[in-house]
C-alpha cells in the first residue's frame, strides 16, 4: 500500500511540474507577442505583468523542487513503531500517509490523506505509536496502526 501511496505522490508532483512548465511556456509566448506587437506604456505594462507572473511561477518551481527532495528521502521500507515521514498511519478518524501534501488517495476499501509532516495533524501524530491517542479539532482519536 505504501508503494502505491508514494507513486500517487510522485504522480501528483510530476503533474504539477507539467502544469508549471505549460504555464511558463504560455507566459513566454505572451512575452514574445508583447515584444513583437506593442510599443509605449501599454507595452511596458504588459511586459511587466508577464514578468511578475514569471517570478511567481519561478517561486512555485522552487517549492516543487523542495517537495521532490522530500519525496526522494521517504523510505517506504522503513519499519518503525513511531510515526514519522513515510509512515502510513491508521487512526480511528482517518488514514494518513506522512509524506507531502498531495490530496486524497482513493482505493476500494477507502481513502488515505497524503499529508506533509508539517501539517497540523501530522505534528500531532509524529513520534506517537499504536494505541496512543491525540486530540484534533476537539475530538479524541486513537492510532490503530503504524505501517
Backbone bond lengths (Angstrom), bond angles and torsions (degrees), N, CA, C in turn:
res aa  C-N    CA-C-N  psi(-1)  N-CA   C-N-CA  omega(-1)  CA-C   N-CA-C  phi
1 X - - - 1.459 - - 1.537 111.20 -
2 X 1.343 117.04 -41.21 1.465 118.90 -179.41 1.525 111.26 -64.26
3 X 1.311 116.91 -32.12 1.468 120.63 177.92 1.536 109.43 -62.35
4 X 1.337 116.82 -44.76 1.472 120.79 178.68 1.525 110.98 -64.60
5 X 1.332 116.26 -38.25 1.461 119.96 179.36 1.527 111.18 -66.08
6 X 1.317 116.32 -41.99 1.463 119.68 178.49 1.530 110.41 -64.47
7 X 1.323 116.89 -40.76 1.470 121.11 177.10 1.533 110.02 -61.62
8 X 1.335 116.36 -42.69 1.461 121.73 177.44 1.534 110.04 -57.41
9 X 1.326 116.80 -44.05 1.468 121.25 179.09 1.526 111.22 -64.59
10 X 1.341 116.75 -43.57 1.467 120.01 177.97 1.526 110.80 -64.12
11 X 1.324 117.35 -40.25 1.470 120.46 177.65 1.524 110.44 -61.26
12 X 1.339 116.19 -41.07 1.461 121.53 177.90 1.535 110.22 -59.48
13 X 1.339 116.01 -48.26 1.466 121.26 -178.74 1.527 110.69 -64.22
14 X 1.318 117.01 -43.87 1.470 120.47 -179.17 1.525 111.89 -65.37
15 X 1.322 117.34 -37.97 1.466 120.74 177.24 1.531 110.11 -66.79
16 X 1.310 115.96 -41.04 1.470 120.03 177.61 1.536 109.92 -62.31
17 X 1.322 117.04 -41.50 1.472 121.06 178.05 1.524 110.42 -62.43
18 X 1.318 116.53 -41.03 1.468 120.84 178.83 1.531 110.39 -61.84
19 X 1.342 115.85 -44.50 1.469 119.99 -179.84 1.534 111.53 -65.41
20 X 1.329 116.18 -39.78 1.467 119.38 178.51 1.524 111.11 -64.82
21 X 1.318 116.83 -40.70 1.467 120.58 177.96 1.524 110.09 -63.13
22 X 1.328 116.73 -43.04 1.468 120.56 178.75 1.530 110.20 -61.85
23 X 1.331 116.50 -43.56 1.466 120.04 178.07 1.520 110.97 -61.87
24 X 1.326 116.24 -41.62 1.464 120.23 178.55 1.525 110.85 -63.20
25 X 1.327 116.52 -43.61 1.467 120.59 177.74 1.525 110.87 -60.47
26 X 1.339 116.45 -42.84 1.465 120.92 178.98 1.530 111.11 -62.96
27 X 1.341 116.08 -42.33 1.464 119.66 179.00 1.525 111.37 -64.82
28 X 1.316 116.43 -40.42 1.468 120.06 179.27 1.527 110.18 -63.11
29 X 1.319 115.54 -39.66 1.467 120.17 177.49 1.529 109.98 -63.26
30 X 1.333 117.00 -42.11 1.468 120.86 177.90 1.518 110.91 -62.73
31 X 1.325 115.38 -42.46 1.458 119.80 179.69 1.525 110.65 -63.37
32 X 1.313 116.19 -42.96 1.467 120.60 178.40 1.522 110.92 -61.98
33 X 1.332 117.28 -42.32 1.466 119.48 -178.59 1.526 110.48 -71.21
34 X 1.345 117.75 -33.58 1.471 120.49 175.30 1.529 110.09 -61.83
35 X 1.310 115.89 -40.96 1.465 121.16 -178.64 1.519 110.93 -65.18
36 X 1.325 117.00 -40.43 1.469 121.31 -176.16 1.523 113.15 -77.20
37 X 1.333 117.01 -35.25 1.460 119.59 -166.32 1.524 116.24 -103.64
38 X 1.321 118.88 -9.25 1.464 117.89 -170.30 1.516 112.66 -128.67
39 X 1.336 113.59 156.85 1.456 120.87 171.59 1.513 107.37 -142.05
40 X 1.339 117.10 159.81 1.450 120.96 175.26 1.518 113.48 86.92
41 X 1.366 114.24 -165.49 1.463 121.27 -174.89 1.522 112.71 -62.56
42 X 1.331 116.15 -40.21 1.463 119.80 -179.91 1.533 109.76 -60.27
43 X 1.311 115.79 -41.01 1.462 122.20 178.38 1.532 110.23 -61.12
44 X 1.333 116.66 -47.69 1.470 120.80 -178.32 1.528 110.99 -64.37
45 X 1.325 117.40 -39.53 1.464 121.32 178.18 1.520 110.56 -63.83
46 X 1.308 116.48 -44.47 1.468 120.94 178.65 1.516 111.84 -60.91
47 X 1.328 115.78 -44.71 1.478 120.54 178.74 1.531 110.64 -63.12
48 X 1.325 116.15 -42.73 1.468 120.52 -178.88 1.528 110.79 -62.87
49 X 1.327 116.38 -40.92 1.471 120.67 179.08 1.527 110.53 -62.96
50 X 1.314 116.60 -44.53 1.468 120.90 179.85 1.527 109.77 -64.09
51 X 1.328 116.65 -42.33 1.463 119.52 -179.63 1.530 111.68 -65.72
52 X 1.326 117.08 -36.36 1.471 120.67 174.67 1.523 110.73 -60.88
53 X 1.309 115.88 -44.89 1.467 120.29 178.50 1.526 111.04 -62.84
54 X 1.333 116.36 -37.92 1.465 119.81 178.06 1.531 110.89 -64.53
55 X 1.332 117.13 -37.51 1.467 120.57 177.88 1.527 110.60 -65.00
56 X 1.330 116.51 -43.13 1.472 120.40 177.19 1.522 110.22 -60.61
57 X 1.299 115.62 -42.77 1.463 121.47 179.39 1.531 110.83 -62.97
58 X 1.315 116.86 -40.28 1.469 121.06 178.83 1.525 110.55 -62.10
59 X 1.336 117.12 -38.20 1.468 120.76 176.64 1.526 110.42 -64.45
60 X 1.319 116.63 -41.59 1.465 120.31 178.79 1.525 111.10 -64.07
61 X 1.316 116.73 -37.58 1.469 120.95 177.98 1.529 109.66 -64.74
62 X 1.339 117.27 -41.63 1.467 120.66 177.17 1.525 110.78 -60.84
63 X 1.321 117.31 -44.24 1.467 121.09 178.24 1.524 110.61 -62.11
64 X 1.310 116.38 -40.04 1.461 120.62 179.14 1.527 110.56 -63.61
65 X 1.320 116.89 -38.17 1.471 120.44 177.53 1.523 110.76 -63.82
66 X 1.336 116.93 -39.74 1.471 120.71 176.42 1.525 109.75 -62.03
67 X 1.318 116.42 -41.15 1.462 121.33 178.93 1.519 110.32 -63.09
68 X 1.319 116.92 -41.79 1.474 120.85 177.46 1.528 110.78 -60.34
69 X 1.324 116.34 -41.56 1.470 120.50 179.68 1.527 110.63 -63.21
70 X 1.314 116.89 -39.52 1.467 120.76 177.42 1.522 109.60 -62.19
71 X 1.332 116.49 -46.56 1.470 120.13 -179.68 1.521 112.02 -61.84
72 X 1.329 116.73 -38.87 1.469 120.45 179.99 1.528 111.54 -60.92
73 X 1.325 116.69 -30.33 1.463 121.28 -176.71 1.527 113.23 -84.13
74 X 1.318 117.80 -11.01 1.465 119.92 -177.48 1.518 109.88 -74.88
75 X 1.319 114.35 125.14 1.459 121.81 178.94 1.527 108.32 -109.25
76 X 1.329 116.18 102.42 1.471 119.40 -177.53 1.522 112.10 -75.99
77 X 1.330 117.30 -11.43 1.468 120.89 178.27 1.528 110.99 -83.26
78 X 1.310 116.33 -13.98 1.466 121.94 -177.42 1.523 110.19 -60.70
79 X 1.321 115.16 129.11 1.466 120.59 175.47 1.522 107.07 -103.05
80 X 1.296 116.03 127.42 1.456 119.81 -178.79 1.516 109.73 -148.65
81 X 1.304 115.22 143.67 1.460 119.54 175.34 1.517 110.71 -85.82
82 X 1.336 116.28 -21.02 1.457 119.76 -179.43 1.531 110.64 -105.90
83 X 1.297 115.16 150.95 1.468 121.98 -177.16 1.528 110.59 -72.26
84 X 1.333 114.82 133.88 1.460 122.59 175.58 1.516 108.89 -160.84
85 X 1.319 116.32 -173.37 1.464 121.32 179.73 1.521 110.14 -58.67
86 X 1.324 115.74 135.18 1.461 121.42 179.07 1.518 114.32 90.21
87 X 1.325 116.64 -1.93 1.467 120.00 -179.72 1.529 111.04 -88.88
88 X 1.314 114.14 143.84 1.459 121.90 168.26 1.519 105.05 -97.87
89 X 1.325 116.21 120.75 1.459 121.35 -175.77 1.522 108.69 -115.10
90 X 1.334 115.34 118.76 1.461 120.30 177.44 1.521 107.53 -101.42
91 X 1.331 115.01 124.80 1.462 119.82 -178.55 1.519 109.54 -122.49
92 X 1.321 115.46 172.58 1.461 120.47 177.34 1.527 111.06 -69.99
93 X 1.321 117.44 -11.39 1.459 123.00 -178.12 1.523 111.78 -101.45
94 X 1.334 116.70 -49.16 1.469 122.15 -176.91 1.526 108.38 -165.68
95 X 1.337 115.68 174.35 1.462 121.67 177.36 1.528 108.76 -110.19
96 X 1.344 115.31 141.00 1.459 121.18 -175.73 1.520 110.41 -132.12
97 X 1.333 115.59 140.60 1.457 121.70 170.53 1.519 105.56 -109.85
98 X 1.329 116.46 114.29 1.458 121.13 -176.54 1.529 107.94 -81.26
99 X 1.323 116.01 105.52 1.464 120.89 -174.09 1.527 109.61 -155.73
100 X 1.319 115.78 -94.60 1.464 122.93 175.81 1.523 107.29 -131.76
101 X 1.297 115.57 163.93 1.457 120.22 176.13 1.529 108.35 -78.89
102 X 1.344 115.33 100.04 1.471 119.90 -175.41 1.524 112.06 -127.82
103 X 1.313 117.42 10.16 1.453 119.13 178.24 1.517 112.90 91.81
104 X 1.315 114.69 -156.57 1.461 122.04 -173.39 1.515 111.47 -106.89
105 X 1.325 115.21 126.92 1.467 122.28 174.89 1.524 106.67 -94.43
106 X 1.327 116.20 119.59 1.469 120.72 -179.35 1.512 110.14 -105.57
107 X 1.332 115.74 138.91 1.463 122.12 177.29 1.522 108.26 -145.21
108 X 1.336 116.74 177.21 1.469 121.46 -172.46 1.523 113.90 -53.29
109 X 1.341 117.37 -42.98 1.466 120.49 -175.28 1.525 114.07 -86.63
110 X 1.310 117.85 -5.12 1.460 118.89 -178.88 1.505 113.04 156.17
111 X 1.342 114.47 -139.94 1.459 119.43 -179.06 1.522 110.16 -150.17
112 X 1.324 113.76 157.51 1.461 121.91 178.67 1.524 107.28 -129.56
113 X 1.323 115.86 132.88 1.459 120.41 176.06 1.524 108.59 -88.25
114 X 1.325 116.30 122.17 1.465 121.47 175.87 1.520 106.57 -89.22
115 X 1.340 115.69 111.89 1.461 120.14 -173.54 1.525 111.34 -125.21
116 X 1.308 114.57 153.13 1.462 122.07 176.10 1.522 109.46 -73.35
117 X 1.314 115.74 150.52 1.464 120.20 176.64 1.525 110.60 -63.27
118 X 1.335 117.07 -19.23 1.465 121.67 179.55 1.525 113.28 -88.06
119 X 1.331 117.54 -5.95 1.466 120.81 178.93 1.532 109.12 -64.12
120 X 1.324 117.77 145.62 1.470 120.08 -178.58 1.533 113.75 -52.52
121 X 1.322 117.98 -44.17 1.462 118.59 -178.84 1.525 111.14 -69.17
122 X 1.326 117.19 -34.38 1.469 119.89 177.38 1.521 109.81 -63.80
123 X 1.317 116.61 -39.56 1.461 120.05 178.35 1.528 111.37 -61.63
124 X 1.325 116.60 -32.48 1.469 120.31 176.48 1.527 111.61 -72.10
125 X 1.328 116.87 -29.64 1.466 121.78 -175.57 1.528 113.79 -86.31
126 X 1.327 117.65 -31.13 1.467 121.74 -174.44 1.529 110.83 -54.61
127 X 1.326 114.11 134.34 1.470 124.25 178.80 1.530 114.06 71.90
128 X 1.324 117.20 3.44 1.465 119.38 174.17 1.527 108.22 -88.82
129 X 1.330 116.66 166.82 1.463 120.67 -179.67 1.521 110.37 -136.74
130 X 1.325 115.39 175.20 1.463 122.27 -179.21 1.528 109.46 -51.46
131 X 1.335 114.82 132.37 1.455 120.96 179.62 1.516 114.19 94.69
132 X 1.337 117.44 -19.47 1.466 120.63 178.40 1.524 109.79 -71.38
133 X 1.328 114.76 151.92 1.467 120.89 177.58 1.523 109.53 -112.73
134 X 1.323 114.82 157.94 1.461 121.21 176.87 1.515 107.87 -148.50
135 X 1.330 115.85 156.33 1.464 121.59 179.41 1.521 107.92 -109.70
136 X 1.338 115.12 125.89 1.463 121.26 178.08 1.514 107.98 -134.42
137 X 1.321 116.57 127.15 1.472 122.56 -177.71 1.527 111.54 51.92
138 X 1.326 116.00 39.55 1.459 120.84 176.19 1.515 115.38 79.94
139 X 1.323 117.93 -0.09 1.467 121.21 179.79 1.524 110.08 -112.65
140 X 1.334 115.90 141.55 1.457 121.19 178.08 1.520 109.47 -91.39
141 X 1.330 115.63 131.47 1.461 122.40 -179.90 1.519 108.41 -128.62
142 X 1.322 115.49 157.96 1.461 121.47 -178.59 1.521 110.06 -120.02
143 X 1.329 115.60 142.28 1.463 120.71 175.03 1.521 107.51 -81.09
144 X 1.321 116.42 118.75 1.463 122.36 -177.98 1.520 111.83 -88.96
145 X 1.349 116.06 -32.68 1.460 119.97 -176.91 1.526 110.08 -161.33
146 X 1.337 115.18 144.07 1.463 122.02 173.20 1.517 106.38 -122.11
147 X 1.330 116.11 116.44 1.466 120.87 -177.44 1.520 108.99 -109.97
